[in-house]
Amino acid sequence: MISAVILLSACSSAVAAVKGSPALEPPSDLGTPWSVEWLTPDLRDEATPKTLILCSDRMEEHLRRYRSLIEKLSVLKGHTILDGSKPGLRKPAADIGYIVFAHKGNEAQIVSNCVANYPELKHILNNFIEKEISAEQNEFQNLIKFGILPKGVRPLQCFGRYYYPTEDYNPTGNSKGWFALVQMDYSSDDRCFDESYATTFGIHPESCRSAGICVDDKK
């Protein structure tokens, strides 16, 4: 079900064009806040739940990188990300969201564990598995068919979607933010996660990398 959204360049309905925000710059000293380039106004960190529960097939690594990003960016102060593999996790009454991420071949177990701990995700994950991945694949093929993408372009490897608290899971003018982000990675490495984790908070991944904020120092 799940996964990598935001390969975001051609596919995810969740990621939109960048609007003229200030460029992301590294701080001159540790006390200086960094300016952030947002994807769109409605994907700023205000649209991201303050408490995020992560279900992932690479839990330790993904938790580390999310927590590192939150620690580095003062604008993300107040956000917390928790290990969703731990049953009985106490949840706040409001402002909570879920991130589900898995590589192809690992999704069944991740989804099963996630639903076992958080049954409210079952319908969302079923929707993603049964409809969203095929819809994104079809959209990608249409972009090639109509000449928008070159014929030799690589098949899509990253799939994902933000789910909003509306009846049809689409953002509306009344929607204050998303409550679930489901992603699936068909690649053999972590390229889809590399492209997507900053966008969880609405941060432009390219500017984040160029500033050295989203560069993984463990690699």
SESETI-199414 format. One line per 8 residues: number of its first residue (from 1); for each residue y, z, x of N, C-alpha, C. Coordinates in steps of 0.1 Angstrom, whole numbers, plus 5000, padded with zeros to 4 digits. Each point is the difference from the previous one (the first is absolute). Layout:
<nodes>
NUM	Y Z X Y Z X Y Z X  ...
</nodes>
This chain:
<nodes>
1	4989 5000 5008 5011 5000 4992 5012 5000 5008  5002 5004 5006 5011 5004 5007 5008 4996 5010  5009 4998 5004 5004 4998 5013 5012 4995 5005  5001 4992 5007 5011 4998 5008 5011 4993 4995  5006 5002 4992 5010 4994 4994 5008 4991 5007  5009 5000 5000 5011 4996 5007 4998 4992 5011  4991 4994 5002 5000 4990 5010 5011 4993 4995  5005 5007 4994 5011 4999 4993 5007 4988 5003
9	4997 4992 5005 5009 4989 5002 4997 4991 4989  4989 4997 4996 4999 4990 4990 4995 5005 4987  4995 5012 5000 4993 5003 4989 5003 5011 4991  5003 5011 5005 5000 5012 4992 5012 5000 4991  4998 5002 4988 5011 5000 4990 5009 5012 5003  4995 5009 5008 5007 5012 5003 5012 4998 5010  4999 4990 5009 5010 5000 5010 5009 4988 4998  5013 5003 5000 5010 4990 4997 5008 4997 5012
17	5010 4991 4998 5009 4996 5011 5009 5011 5004  5004 4999 5013 5009 5010 5005 5014 4997 4996  5007 5011 4996 5014 4998 4997 5008 5006 5011  5012 4996 5002 5008 5003 5012 5002 5015 5002  4990 5006 5006 5002 5014 5003 5003 5001 5015  5004 5011 5005 5003 5001 5014 4987 4999 5008  5001 4995 5012 4988 4998 5009 4995 5013 5004  4987 5001 5002 4993 5012 5005 5003 5001 5015
25	5005 5012 5004 5003 5002 5014 4994 5013 5005  4995 5000 5012 4995 5013 5005 5011 5009 5003  4998 5013 4999 5010 5010 5002 5004 5001 5015  5013 5003 5002 5004 5002 5014 4996 5014 5005  4997 5009 4991 4994 5013 5004 4992 5005 4988  4992 5010 5002 4990 5005 4990 5007 5005 4988  5013 5003 5000 5006 5006 4988 5007 4989 4992  5000 4988 5004 5007 4989 4993 4991 4993 4990
33	5004 5000 4987 4991 4993 4990 5000 4985 5002  4989 4994 4997 5000 4985 5002 5003 4994 4987  5007 4989 5001 5003 4992 4988 4988 4991 4996  4998 4998 4988 4988 4994 4995 5003 4987 4993  4992 4989 5002 5002 4988 4993 4989 5000 4989  5005 5000 4987 4991 5001 4989 4996 4986 4995  4988 4999 4994 4995 4988 4995 5009 4996 4988  5001 5008 4990 5009 4998 4989 5005 5014 4995
41	5011 5000 4993 5005 5013 4995 4989 5008 4992  4992 4993 4992 4990 5007 4992 4988 5005 5007  4999 4996 5013 4989 5005 5008 5004 5009 5011  5012 5006 4998 5005 5010 5010 4990 5012 4998  5002 5010 5009 4991 5011 5000 5001 5008 4987  5011 4999 4993 5002 5007 4987 4989 4995 4990  4995 4988 5002 4990 4995 4990 4986 5004 5004  4999 5007 5012 4987 5004 5004 4998 5015 4997
49	4989 5003 4994 4997 5015 4997 5001 5008 5012  5005 5013 4998 5002 5009 5011 4987 5005 5006  4990 5001 4991 4986 5004 5005 4991 4989 4998  4994 4996 5011 4991 4988 5000 4986 5005 5004  4990 4995 4993 4986 5003 5003 4993 4988 5005  4995 5000 5012 4994 4988 5006 4985 5000 4999  4994 4989 4996 4986 4998 5000 4998 4988 5010  4993 5001 5011 4999 4989 5009 4987 5001 5008
57	4996 4988 5005 4988 5000 5008 5002 5003 5014  5013 5002 5004 5004 5004 5013 5010 5012 4999  4995 5010 4993 5009 5011 4995 5008 5006 5012  4993 5004 5010 5007 5008 5011 5011 4991 5006  4997 4988 5003 5010 4991 5006 5011 4997 4991  4997 4997 4987 5011 4996 4991 5009 5012 4996  4993 5012 4999 5008 5012 4998 5010 5002 5011  4995 4999 5012 5008 5002 5012 5012 4991 5000
65	4998 4987 4997 5011 4991 5001 5010 5002 4989  4996 5003 4988 5009 5003 4989 5008 5013 5003  4994 5010 5005 5007 5012 5003 5009 4998 5012  4997 4992 5009 5009 4997 5011 5013 4993 4996  4998 4991 4990 5011 4992 4995 5010 5010 4992  4994 5009 4992 5008 5009 4993 5007 5010 5009  4994 5004 5011 5006 5009 5010 5011 4993 5007  4999 4987 5003 5010 4993 5008 5013 4996 4992
73	4998 4998 4987 5011 4995 4992 5006 5012 4991  5012 5004 5003 5006 5011 4993 5002 4996 4985  5001 4987 4997 5002 4996 4986 4987 5003 4992  4989 5002 5006 4988 5003 4993 4997 5015 4999  5009 5008 5004 4999 5014 4999 4996 5004 4986  4990 5009 4998 4996 5004 4987 4987 4993 4995  4997 4989 5007 4987 4993 4996 4989 5007 5007  4988 5001 4993 4988 5006 5006 4988 4991 4997
81	4991 4998 5009 4988 4992 4998 4988 5009 5002  4991 4999 4991 4988 5009 5000 4987 4993 5001  4990 5006 5005 4987 4994 5001 4992 5000 4987  4999 4988 4994 4994 4999 4987 4985 5002 5000  4993 5000 5012 4986 5002 5000 4995 5014 4998  5010 5009 5000 4996 5014 4998 5001 5004 4985  4988 5003 4994 5000 5003 4986 5007 5013 4997  5005 5001 4987 5007 5012 4996 5014 5001 5006
89	5006 4989 5004 5013 5001 5006 5010 5004 4989  5008 5010 5002 5009 5004 4990 5012 4990 5000  5003 4996 4988 5010 4989 4998 5013 5006 4993  5011 4996 5004 5012 5004 4992 5000 4994 4986  5008 5005 4992 5000 4996 4986 5007 4986 4998  5009 4997 5009 5007 4987 4999 5003 4994 5014  5005 4988 5000 5004 4993 5012 4988 4999 5010  4989 4995 4995 4988 4998 5008 4996 4986 5000
97	4995 4995 5011 4995 4986 5000 4988 4999 5009  4993 4988 4998 4987 4998 5007 5001 4988 5008  4994 5000 5012 4998 4988 5009 4985 4998 5002  4995 4989 4997 4986 4997 5002 4999 4988 5009  4993 5001 5012 5000 4990 5009 4986 4999 5006  4994 4988 5001 4987 4998 5006 4998 4986 5005  4992 4999 5010 4996 4987 5006 4988 4995 4992  4999 4987 4999 4989 4994 4993 4987 5005 5005
105	4991 5004 4991 4987 5005 5004 5000 5015 4999  5011 5006 5000 5001 5015 4999 5006 5004 4987  5004 4991 4992 5008 5003 4988 4991 5008 4990  4988 4997 4998 4992 5006 4990 4999 5016 5001  4998 5004 5012 4999 5015 5003 5013 5006 4998  5011 4994 5006 5013 5005 4999 5004 5002 4985  4998 4989 4993 5004 5001 4986 4992 5010 4992  4987 5001 5003 4992 5010 4993 5005 5014 5003
113	5003 5003 5013 5004 5013 5003 5014 5003 4994  5008 4990 5000 5014 5002 4994 4999 5003 4986  4992 4993 4992 4999 5002 4986 4993 5013 4997  4991 5004 5009 4993 5013 4998 5010 5011 5000  5010 4999 5010 5010 5011 5001 5012 4998 4991  5003 4988 4996 5011 4997 4992 4997 4989 4989  4993 5005 4990 4995 4991 4990 5011 4991 4993  5012 5005 5001 5011 4992 4994 5002 4987 5007
121	4994 4998 5011 5001 4987 5008 4990 4990 4995  4990 5004 4993 4989 4991 4997 5005 4987 4993  5008 5000 4990 5004 4988 4993 5009 4991 5009  5008 5006 5009 5008 4993 5009 4992 4992 5010  4990 5007 5006 4992 4994 5010 4991 4989 4994  4995 5002 4988 4992 4990 4994 5009 4987 4997  5012 5003 4996 5010 4989 4998 5002 4992 5013  5001 5007 5011 5003 4993 5013 4988 4992 5004
129	4988 5006 4999 4988 4993 5004 4997 4988 4992  5001 5002 4987 4996 4989 4990 5010 4989 4999  5013 5003 5002 5010 4990 4996 5010 4997 5012  5004 5010 5007 5012 4998 5009 4996 4992 5012  4989 5003 5006 4996 4992 5012 4999 4986 4997  4992 4996 4989 4999 4986 4997 5013 4994 4996  5009 5007 4994 5013 4995 4996 5008 4996 5013  5000 5009 5010 5007 4998 5012 4994 4988 5008
137	4987 4999 4999 4993 4988 5007 5004 4987 4993  5000 5000 4987 5004 4988 4993 5015 4996 5003  5008 5011 5000 5015 4997 5003 5001 4994 5014  4993 5005 5009 5000 4995 5014 4996 4985 5000  4989 4997 4993 4995 4986 5000 5010 4991 4993  5007 5005 4990 5010 4992 4994 5012 4997 5009  5003 5009 5008 5011 4998 5010 4996 4989 5010  4988 4999 5003 4995 4989 5009 5000 4987 4992
145	4994 5001 4988 4999 4988 4991 5013 4993 4998  5011 5008 4998 5013 4994 4997 5008 4998 5012  4995 5002 5012 5007 4997 5012 5009 5010 5005  5000 5012 4994 5009 5011 5004 4995 5006 5013  4987 5000 5001 4993 5005 5013 4993 4988 5006  4999 4999 5013 4992 4989 5006 4985 5001 4997  4993 4988 5000 4986 5000 4997 4992 5008 5009  5004 5001 5013 4992 5006 5010 5002 5015 5001
153	5008 5006 4991 5003 5014 5001 4987 5009 4998  5000 5011 5007 4988 5009 4999 4998 5005 4986  4988 5002 4996 4998 5006 4987 5006 5014 4999  5004 5004 4989 5006 5013 4998 4990 5011 5003  5005 5010 5008 4991 5011 5004 5005 5014 4995  5013 5000 4995 5005 5013 4996 5004 4999 4985  4995 5010 4992 5003 5000 4986 5005 5014 4996  5009 5000 4990 5005 5013 4996 5009 4999 4988
161	5002 5011 4994 5009 5001 4989 5005 5014 4997  5013 5001 4996 5005 5012 4996 4998 5001 4985  4996 5012 4995 4998 5002 4986 5011 5010 4995  5006 4996 4989 5011 5007 4994 4996 5007 4987  5007 5011 4996 4996 5007 4988 5004 4993 4987  4995 4988 4999 5002 4993 4987 4987 4995 4995  5000 4996 4988 4988 4996 4993 4992 4989 5007  5007 4990 5006 4994 4989 5006 5001 5001 5015
169	5004 5011 5005 5000 5003 5015 5010 4991 5007  5010 4995 4993 5011 4992 5007 5013 5008 5000  5008 4998 5010 5013 5007 5001 5009 4995 4988  5007 5009 4995 5010 4997 4989 5013 5006 5004  5010 4996 4992 5014 5006 5002 5000 5015 4999  4990 5005 4992 5000 5015 4998 4991 5007 5010  4993 4993 5008 4991 5006 5010 5008 5005 5012  4998 5013 5003 5007 5006 5011 4993 4998 5013
177	4987 4997 4999 4992 4999 5013 4986 4998 4997  4992 4996 5010 4986 4998 4999 4992 5013 5001  4988 4999 4995 4992 5012 5001 4986 4998 5007  4997 4987 5003 4988 4997 5007 5002 4987 5008  4995 5000 5013 5000 4989 5008 4986 4997 5005  4995 4989 4996 4986 4996 5003 5000 4988 5009  4992 5001 5011 5000 4990 5010 4986 4997 5006  4998 4988 5003 4987 4996 5006 5002 4991 5012
185	4992 5002 5011 5002 4993 5012 4987 4992 5003  5001 4987 5000 4989 4991 5003 4999 4997 5015  5009 5005 5008 5000 4997 5014 4991 5009 5007  4998 4998 5013 4990 5008 5008 5007 5011 5007  5014 5001 4999 5007 5010 5007 5009 5007 4990  5011 5005 5005 5009 5008 4991 5013 4993 4997  5000 4986 5001 5012 4993 4999 5007 5002 4986  4992 5001 4990 5006 5002 4986 5007 5013 4999
193	4994 5010 5005 5006 5014 5000 5013 4999 5008  4999 4994 5012 5012 4999 5008 5012 4994 4993  4997 4990 4991 5011 4993 4992 5004 5008 4988  4992 5009 4996 5002 5006 4986 5005 5015 5000  4997 5008 5011 5003 5014 4998 5014 5004 4999  5009 4992 5007 5014 5003 4999 5006 4996 4986  4994 4990 4995 5005 4995 4986 4996 5010 4989  4991 5009 5003 4997 5011 4990 5013 5007 4996
201	5009 5001 5009 5013 5006 4997 5011 4990 4998  4997 4987 5000 5010 4990 4998 5007 4996 5012  4995 5003 5012 5006 4997 5013 4995 4986 5005  5009 4992 5005 4996 4987 5005 4991 5001 5012  4988 4995 5000 4991 5003 5012 5005 4993 5013  5006 4988 4999 5004 4994 5012 5011 5007 5007  5010 5005 4993 5011 5007 5006 4995 5014 5005  4990 5005 4993 4995 5013 5004 4993 4999 5013
209	4992 4989 5002 4993 4997 5013 5010 4997 5011  5010 4992 4997 5010 4996 5010 5008 5012 5006  5001 5010 4991 5007 5012 5005 4991 5010 5007  4987 4997 5000 4990 5008 5007 4995 5011 4992  5004 5001 4987 4996 5011 4992 4986 4998 4995  4996 4988 4997 4987 4997 4994 4990 4995 5011  5004 5001 5012 4991 4996 5011 4990 5012 5003  4987 4998 4999 4990 5010 5002 4998 5003 5015
217	5005 5012 5004 4999 5003 5014 4986 5004 5005  4990 5000 4990 4987 5004 5003 4992 4987 5004  5005 4988 4997 4993 4988 5003 5002 4996 5015
</nodes>
